[in-house]
């Protein structure tokens, strides 16, 4: 078993990994920026070390600083968490070259699945269904127009690297292609360092469903079921559920089988998530694979009882999975709300500042993943997510009622958060409650959900 893990991340995911290591009797090293010097997560580690100034490029994205910290503290492994360097193939390769274990997939798998046009080509040859579109990168707007004419409008241009909705452009007619192509390439270059884009058919009213997989170095591949991530704002997930109950058991089984097929195609090891879009006929199509732990992994842990971080560490240590597919049992339903330091009433403007008073929910079926506390300073340097509230119930309706109660118990003063939006969604949206949603649902209903709050109604 690994002896000392450096956690190359911050906030709630750093705390999540550090706690798992403590339960496994593994020593830990937390790295932090100057802005996070007094953050709670650093106190959970055996040792902590500063790796640079507040800006992420000088700290959490500074490969040299992180590798130096790992070598200086004699760590035998690095867990990247999510975001930052977690899907950076160069970093994974440098970690391996330094004789340190990267707790994640191989650099080859990260590079292959991280380039979406390459991944889609691989899926086509492996028999995994993909959305109709270009066979690789599109070089010019004219080429994109020709493909769009063949498959039919509307279409999407997408950056081949990165994620988070960056570089995506919806195009409804040939007249829109030129400008959309230029702006998509420019955003891709600015965000990911390369301007490659590809094109695919835009499916109307799809849902976003993903499958959690685990694979060890002994040839075992298992799935931990589906997650419905259709509640998004501007391509950013805000609420996730497990399982995707709008699909039948047979349809979920087919999704899981294709997810495992995708993982085997790239000789995958460790934890990963295969993402699909599902159309109105419940047919599914591969869109990408996230080669890391996901923000929403707790809903899967809730319905399976499996500690995914623990399994990641075991796999990286060379151990086989601690369970077989037949031993995975799904119980009930789970929902996660991402609590962001943003003001929904002001265009989701980030709201850095000090948390004055704080009360987090608890009780039966409630879990909170966070690293905040009273007087915690939310800085403007990093992602605005400050907590995740996760609940479980015997079924989806019970989980919704429990989440309502959990949100009612949550009190954060000093900054604005997305809690009011979550509450309005779960309390006053009959379409959400009856599970009649798609990826455009929240964007289309946002003004209706926020209107009572805009009129001064307090929760």
C-alpha positions as CSV (number, residue, x, y, z in Angstrom):
1,X,0.0,0.0,0.0
2,X,1.1,3.5,-0.7
3,X,2.8,5.1,2.4
4,X,2.6,8.9,1.8
5,X,0.3,10.8,-0.6
6,X,0.7,14.4,-1.7
7,X,-2.7,15.9,-2.5
8,X,-2.2,18.3,-5.4
9,X,-5.5,20.2,-4.9
10,X,-7.4,22.4,-2.4
11,X,-10.8,22.9,-0.7
12,X,-13.4,20.2,-0.4
13,X,-11.8,17.7,-2.7
14,X,-8.4,18.0,-0.9
15,X,-10.3,17.4,2.5
16,X,-12.1,14.4,1.0
17,X,-8.9,12.8,-0.1
18,X,-7.0,13.6,3.1
19,X,-9.8,12.0,5.2
20,X,-9.8,8.8,3.1
21,X,-6.0,8.5,3.5
22,X,-6.3,9.0,7.3
23,X,-8.8,6.1,7.4
24,X,-6.3,4.0,5.5
25,X,-3.4,4.9,7.8
26,X,-1.6,6.7,5.0
27,X,0.5,9.7,5.7
28,X,-0.4,12.8,3.7
29,X,1.1,16.1,2.5
30,X,-1.2,19.0,1.7
31,X,0.1,21.7,-0.6
32,X,-1.4,25.2,-0.5
33,X,-1.0,28.6,-2.0
34,X,-0.4,31.7,0.0
35,X,-4.1,32.5,-0.2
36,X,-5.0,29.1,1.3
37,X,-2.3,29.3,4.1
38,X,-4.9,29.2,6.9
39,X,-7.4,26.9,5.1
40,X,-9.0,24.1,7.0
41,X,-8.0,21.3,4.6
42,X,-4.3,21.9,5.4
43,X,-4.9,20.9,9.1
44,X,-6.1,17.5,8.0
45,X,-2.7,16.5,6.5
46,X,0.3,15.0,8.3
47,X,2.3,17.8,6.9
48,X,1.5,20.9,4.7
49,X,3.8,22.9,2.5
50,X,3.3,26.2,0.6
51,X,3.9,26.0,-3.2
52,X,3.5,29.5,-4.3
53,X,1.4,32.7,-4.6
54,X,-2.4,32.9,-4.8
55,X,-2.7,32.7,-8.6
56,X,-3.3,29.1,-9.7
57,X,-0.7,29.3,-12.4
58,X,1.9,30.0,-9.7
59,X,0.7,27.4,-7.3
60,X,-1.8,24.6,-8.0
61,X,-0.9,24.6,-11.7
62,X,2.9,24.9,-11.1
63,X,4.1,21.4,-11.9
64,X,7.7,22.1,-10.8
65,X,6.6,23.4,-7.4
66,X,4.3,20.4,-6.8
67,X,6.9,17.8,-7.9
68,X,9.6,19.5,-5.8
69,X,7.2,19.4,-2.8
70,X,6.6,15.7,-3.4
71,X,10.3,14.9,-3.6
72,X,11.2,17.1,-0.7
73,X,8.6,15.4,1.6
74,X,9.5,11.9,0.3
75,X,6.0,11.2,-1.0
76,X,5.5,8.0,-3.0
77,X,2.3,9.2,-4.7
78,X,0.3,12.2,-5.8
79,X,-3.5,12.5,-6.0
80,X,-4.5,15.3,-8.3
81,X,-8.2,15.5,-7.3
82,X,-10.3,17.2,-10.0
83,X,-9.5,20.4,-12.0
84,X,-6.1,21.9,-12.0
85,X,-3.6,19.2,-13.2
86,X,-5.9,16.2,-12.8
87,X,-6.3,15.7,-16.6
88,X,-2.8,17.0,-17.6
89,X,-1.1,14.1,-19.4
90,X,2.3,15.9,-19.3
91,X,2.0,16.2,-15.5
92,X,1.1,12.5,-15.1
93,X,4.1,11.6,-17.2
94,X,6.4,13.8,-15.2
95,X,5.1,12.3,-12.0
96,X,5.9,8.8,-13.3
97,X,9.3,9.8,-14.5
98,X,10.1,11.1,-11.0
99,X,9.4,7.6,-9.6
100,X,6.2,8.7,-8.0
101,X,2.8,7.0,-8.4
102,X,0.1,9.1,-10.1
103,X,-3.2,8.2,-8.5
104,X,-5.2,8.2,-11.7
105,X,-5.0,6.7,-15.2
106,X,-1.9,6.5,-17.4
107,X,-0.7,9.6,-19.3
108,X,-1.6,7.8,-22.5
109,X,-5.2,7.3,-21.4
110,X,-5.4,11.0,-20.3
111,X,-4.0,12.3,-23.6
112,X,-6.2,10.0,-25.7
113,X,-9.5,10.7,-24.0
114,X,-8.6,14.3,-23.3
115,X,-8.5,15.1,-27.0
116,X,-12.2,14.7,-27.8
117,X,-11.8,14.3,-31.5
118,X,-9.3,11.5,-31.0
119,X,-11.6,9.9,-28.3
120,X,-14.6,10.0,-30.7
121,X,-12.6,8.3,-33.4
122,X,-11.6,5.6,-31.0
123,X,-15.2,5.1,-29.8
124,X,-16.4,4.7,-33.4
125,X,-13.9,1.9,-34.0
126,X,-14.8,0.3,-30.7
127,X,-18.5,0.2,-31.4
128,X,-19.6,2.8,-28.8
129,X,-22.3,5.0,-30.3
130,X,-21.3,8.6,-31.0
131,X,-23.1,11.7,-32.1
132,X,-23.0,12.2,-35.9
133,X,-20.4,14.8,-36.8
134,X,-16.9,15.4,-38.2
135,X,-14.4,12.6,-38.3
136,X,-11.8,14.5,-36.3
137,X,-10.8,18.1,-36.3
138,X,-12.3,20.6,-38.6
139,X,-9.7,22.9,-40.3
140,X,-11.9,25.7,-41.8
141,X,-15.3,27.2,-41.6
142,X,-16.0,26.0,-45.1
143,X,-15.3,22.4,-44.1
144,X,-17.5,22.8,-41.1
145,X,-20.3,24.1,-43.4
146,X,-20.0,21.1,-45.7
147,X,-20.3,18.7,-42.8
148,X,-23.2,20.6,-41.3
149,X,-25.1,20.5,-44.6
150,X,-24.6,16.7,-44.7
151,X,-25.8,16.0,-41.1
152,X,-28.3,18.9,-40.9
153,X,-28.6,22.0,-38.7
154,X,-28.4,22.8,-35.8
155,X,-24.9,21.7,-35.0
156,X,-22.3,22.3,-32.3
157,X,-18.7,23.4,-32.6
158,X,-16.6,22.1,-29.7
159,X,-13.0,22.5,-28.5
160,X,-11.1,19.3,-28.7
161,X,-9.4,20.0,-25.4
162,X,-10.6,21.0,-22.0
163,X,-14.2,21.2,-20.9
164,X,-16.6,23.2,-18.8
165,X,-18.5,24.5,-21.8
166,X,-15.5,26.4,-23.1
167,X,-15.2,26.7,-26.9
168,X,-18.8,25.5,-27.6
169,X,-20.9,27.3,-30.2
170,X,-24.4,26.5,-31.3
171,X,-24.9,27.1,-35.1
172,X,-28.4,27.1,-36.6
173,X,-27.7,28.2,-40.2
174,X,-24.7,28.5,-42.6
175,X,-24.7,32.2,-42.1
176,X,-23.6,31.8,-38.5
177,X,-20.8,29.4,-39.2
178,X,-17.9,31.9,-40.0
179,X,-18.2,34.0,-36.9
180,X,-18.9,31.0,-34.6
181,X,-15.9,29.1,-36.0
182,X,-13.5,32.0,-35.4
183,X,-14.8,32.7,-31.8
184,X,-14.8,29.0,-30.9
185,X,-11.2,28.6,-32.0
186,X,-10.2,31.8,-30.2
187,X,-11.8,30.7,-26.9
188,X,-10.3,27.2,-27.2
189,X,-6.8,28.7,-27.7
190,X,-7.2,31.1,-24.8
191,X,-8.5,28.4,-22.4
192,X,-6.6,25.3,-23.4
193,X,-3.6,26.4,-25.4
194,X,-4.7,24.9,-28.7
195,X,-7.5,25.9,-31.1
196,X,-8.6,22.6,-32.5
197,X,-12.4,22.2,-32.8
198,X,-14.7,19.5,-34.1
199,X,-18.3,19.5,-35.1
200,X,-21.3,17.4,-34.1
201,X,-25.0,17.3,-34.6
202,X,-27.0,19.2,-31.9
203,X,-29.6,16.8,-30.4
204,X,-32.6,18.7,-29.3
205,X,-33.7,18.4,-25.6
206,X,-31.1,15.8,-24.7
207,X,-30.2,14.7,-21.1
208,X,-26.7,14.4,-19.8
209,X,-26.0,11.0,-18.3
210,X,-22.7,9.6,-17.1
211,X,-21.4,6.3,-15.8
212,X,-18.8,5.9,-13.1
213,X,-16.3,3.2,-13.8
214,X,-13.4,1.7,-11.9
215,X,-10.6,-0.5,-13.4
216,X,-7.6,-2.1,-11.8
217,X,-4.3,-3.3,-13.2
218,X,-5.4,-6.9,-13.0
219,X,-7.9,-6.6,-15.8
220,X,-11.1,-6.0,-13.8
221,X,-13.5,-3.4,-15.0
222,X,-16.7,-2.5,-13.1
223,X,-19.3,0.2,-13.3
224,X,-21.1,1.9,-10.4
225,X,-24.2,2.9,-12.2
226,X,-25.5,6.1,-13.8
227,X,-25.8,9.8,-12.8
228,X,-28.2,12.3,-14.3
229,X,-26.4,15.6,-14.7
230,X,-29.0,17.5,-16.8
231,X,-29.4,20.4,-14.5
232,X,-26.9,22.8,-15.9
233,X,-26.4,26.5,-16.4
234,X,-24.4,27.5,-19.4
235,X,-23.0,24.0,-19.7
236,X,-22.0,24.0,-16.0
237,X,-23.4,21.3,-13.8
238,X,-25.3,22.6,-10.7
239,X,-27.2,19.5,-9.5
240,X,-26.6,15.8,-10.0
241,X,-28.6,12.7,-9.2
242,X,-28.0,9.0,-9.1
243,X,-29.2,6.8,-10.7
244,X,-30.7,8.3,-13.9
245,X,-34.2,6.9,-13.1
246,X,-35.8,8.3,-16.3
247,X,-34.1,5.4,-18.0
248,X,-35.3,1.8,-17.6
249,X,-33.0,-0.7,-16.0
250,X,-32.3,-2.2,-19.4
251,X,-31.4,1.2,-20.8
252,X,-29.1,1.9,-17.9
253,X,-27.5,-1.5,-18.4
254,X,-26.8,-0.7,-22.1
255,X,-25.2,2.6,-21.1
256,X,-23.0,0.9,-18.5
257,X,-21.9,-1.7,-21.0
258,X,-20.8,1.0,-23.5
259,X,-19.0,2.8,-20.7
260,X,-17.0,-0.3,-19.9
261,X,-16.4,-0.8,-23.6
262,X,-15.0,2.7,-23.8
263,X,-12.7,2.2,-20.8
264,X,-11.3,-1.1,-22.2
265,X,-10.7,0.6,-25.6
266,X,-8.1,2.8,-24.0
267,X,-6.7,0.2,-21.5
268,X,-8.0,2.4,-18.7
269,X,-7.1,2.0,-15.0
270,X,-8.3,3.8,-11.9
271,X,-11.5,5.9,-11.6
272,X,-13.1,7.5,-14.6
273,X,-16.4,8.8,-15.9
274,X,-17.9,8.1,-19.3
275,X,-20.3,10.8,-20.4
276,X,-23.2,10.5,-22.8
277,X,-26.1,12.5,-24.1
278,X,-29.5,10.8,-24.3
279,X,-32.0,11.9,-26.8
280,X,-35.8,12.0,-26.6
281,X,-36.0,8.3,-27.7
282,X,-33.6,7.4,-24.9
283,X,-30.8,6.5,-27.4
284,X,-27.4,7.4,-26.0
285,X,-24.2,8.8,-27.6
286,X,-20.7,9.1,-26.2
287,X,-19.5,12.7,-25.8
288,X,-16.4,12.4,-23.6
289,X,-14.5,10.6,-20.8
290,X,-13.3,12.4,-17.7
291,X,-10.1,10.8,-16.6
292,X,-10.3,11.7,-12.9
293,X,-12.5,11.8,-9.9
294,X,-15.7,13.8,-10.5
295,X,-17.2,16.6,-8.4
296,X,-20.4,14.5,-8.3
297,X,-18.9,11.2,-7.2
298,X,-20.6,11.4,-3.7
299,X,-24.0,10.6,-5.2
300,X,-22.6,7.3,-6.5
301,X,-21.0,6.6,-3.1
302,X,-24.4,7.2,-1.5
303,X,-26.3,4.6,-3.6
304,X,-23.5,2.0,-3.6
305,X,-21.8,2.4,-0.3
306,X,-18.4,2.2,-2.1
307,X,-15.7,4.7,-1.2
308,X,-14.4,5.6,-4.6
309,X,-11.3,7.5,-3.3
310,X,-10.3,4.5,-1.3
311,X,-10.6,2.3,-4.4
312,X,-8.4,4.8,-6.3
313,X,-5.7,4.5,-3.8
314,X,-5.9,0.7,-3.7
315,X,-5.7,0.5,-7.5
316,X,-2.7,2.9,-7.6
317,X,-1.0,0.7,-5.0
318,X,-1.4,-2.3,-7.3
319,X,-4.2,-4.0,-5.5
320,X,-7.2,-5.5,-7.2
321,X,-10.6,-3.9,-6.8
322,X,-12.1,-4.9,-3.4
323,X,-15.4,-6.0,-5.0
324,X,-16.7,-7.6,-8.2
325,X,-19.5,-6.3,-10.4
326,X,-21.9,-8.8,-8.9
327,X,-21.2,-7.4,-5.5
328,X,-22.3,-3.8,-6.4
329,X,-25.8,-3.2,-5.0
330,X,-27.7,0.0,-5.8
331,X,-29.9,1.3,-3.0
332,X,-32.3,4.3,-3.3
333,X,-31.6,7.7,-4.8
334,X,-29.2,10.5,-4.2
335,X,-29.0,14.2,-5.1
336,X,-26.1,16.6,-4.9
337,X,-26.4,20.4,-4.9
338,X,-23.3,22.4,-5.7
339,X,-23.2,25.5,-3.4
340,X,-21.3,28.2,-5.3
341,X,-20.3,31.6,-4.0
342,X,-22.3,33.3,-6.7
343,X,-25.2,35.7,-6.9
344,X,-28.0,34.1,-9.0
345,X,-29.9,37.4,-8.9
346,X,-26.9,39.2,-10.5
347,X,-26.0,37.0,-13.4
348,X,-24.2,34.5,-11.2
349,X,-21.5,37.1,-10.4
350,X,-18.8,35.5,-8.2
351,X,-19.1,36.7,-4.5
352,X,-15.7,36.5,-2.8
353,X,-15.6,37.7,0.8
354,X,-15.6,36.5,4.4
355,X,-18.2,34.0,5.7
356,X,-19.6,35.5,8.9
357,X,-22.0,33.0,10.2
358,X,-22.3,29.4,9.1
359,X,-24.6,26.5,9.8
360,X,-24.5,23.3,7.7
361,X,-27.2,20.7,7.6
362,X,-27.0,17.2,9.1
363,X,-29.3,14.4,10.1
364,X,-30.3,11.1,8.5
365,X,-29.3,10.7,4.9
366,X,-27.4,14.0,4.7
367,X,-23.7,14.5,3.8
368,X,-21.8,17.8,3.3
369,X,-18.4,18.0,1.6
370,X,-16.8,21.3,2.2
371,X,-13.7,23.0,3.7
372,X,-15.4,26.3,4.7
373,X,-16.0,27.5,8.3
374,X,-17.0,30.8,10.0
375,X,-14.6,33.6,9.1
376,X,-13.4,31.6,6.0
377,X,-12.3,33.9,3.3
378,X,-13.7,33.0,-0.1
379,X,-11.0,34.3,-2.5
380,X,-11.5,35.4,-6.1
381,X,-8.6,33.2,-7.3
382,X,-10.3,29.8,-7.7
383,X,-13.5,28.1,-8.6
384,X,-16.6,29.5,-6.8
385,X,-17.8,26.2,-5.5
386,X,-17.5,26.2,-1.7
387,X,-19.6,23.2,-0.6
388,X,-21.6,20.2,-1.8
389,X,-24.8,19.0,0.0
390,X,-25.6,15.4,-0.8
391,X,-28.7,13.6,0.4
392,X,-30.1,10.1,-0.1
393,X,-33.6,8.6,0.1
394,X,-35.4,5.4,-0.6
395,X,-36.5,6.9,-3.9
396,X,-36.2,10.2,-5.9
397,X,-39.2,11.9,-4.2
398,X,-37.9,11.2,-0.7
399,X,-34.4,12.5,-1.7
400,X,-36.1,15.7,-3.0
401,X,-37.9,16.2,0.3
402,X,-34.7,15.6,2.2
403,X,-32.7,18.0,0.1
404,X,-35.4,20.7,0.7
405,X,-35.0,20.1,4.5
406,X,-31.2,20.2,4.2
407,X,-31.3,23.5,2.3
408,X,-33.6,25.0,4.8
409,X,-31.1,24.2,7.6
410,X,-28.2,25.7,5.7
411,X,-27.2,29.3,6.7
412,X,-24.3,31.2,5.2
413,X,-24.0,34.9,5.8
414,X,-21.5,37.4,4.5
415,X,-21.6,36.2,0.9
416,X,-24.2,35.4,-1.7
417,X,-24.7,31.7,-2.7
418,X,-26.7,29.5,-5.1
419,X,-28.7,28.0,-2.2
420,X,-31.9,30.1,-3.0
421,X,-31.9,28.9,-6.6
422,X,-31.5,25.3,-5.6
423,X,-34.4,25.7,-3.1
424,X,-36.7,27.3,-5.7
425,X,-35.9,24.4,-8.1
426,X,-36.6,21.6,-5.7
427,X,-39.6,23.3,-4.1
428,X,-41.5,25.1,-6.8
429,X,-40.6,23.5,-10.2
430,X,-43.2,20.8,-11.1
431,X,-41.2,19.9,-14.1
432,X,-38.1,19.1,-12.0
433,X,-40.1,17.3,-9.4
434,X,-41.8,15.1,-12.1
435,X,-38.3,14.6,-13.8
436,X,-39.3,16.3,-17.1
437,X,-36.0,18.0,-17.7
438,X,-33.2,18.3,-20.2
439,X,-29.8,20.1,-20.4
440,X,-31.5,23.4,-21.5
441,X,-34.1,23.2,-18.8
442,X,-32.5,25.5,-16.2
443,X,-31.4,28.1,-18.7
444,X,-34.9,28.3,-20.1
445,X,-36.7,28.4,-16.7
446,X,-34.2,30.5,-14.8
447,X,-36.1,33.8,-14.9
448,X,-39.3,32.0,-13.7
449,X,-37.4,30.4,-10.8
450,X,-35.8,33.6,-9.7
451,X,-38.8,35.9,-10.1
452,X,-40.2,35.3,-6.6
453,X,-36.8,36.1,-5.2
454,X,-36.5,39.2,-7.4
455,X,-39.8,40.4,-5.9
456,X,-38.3,40.2,-2.4
457,X,-39.8,36.9,-1.2
458,X,-37.5,35.4,1.5
459,X,-37.0,31.7,1.9
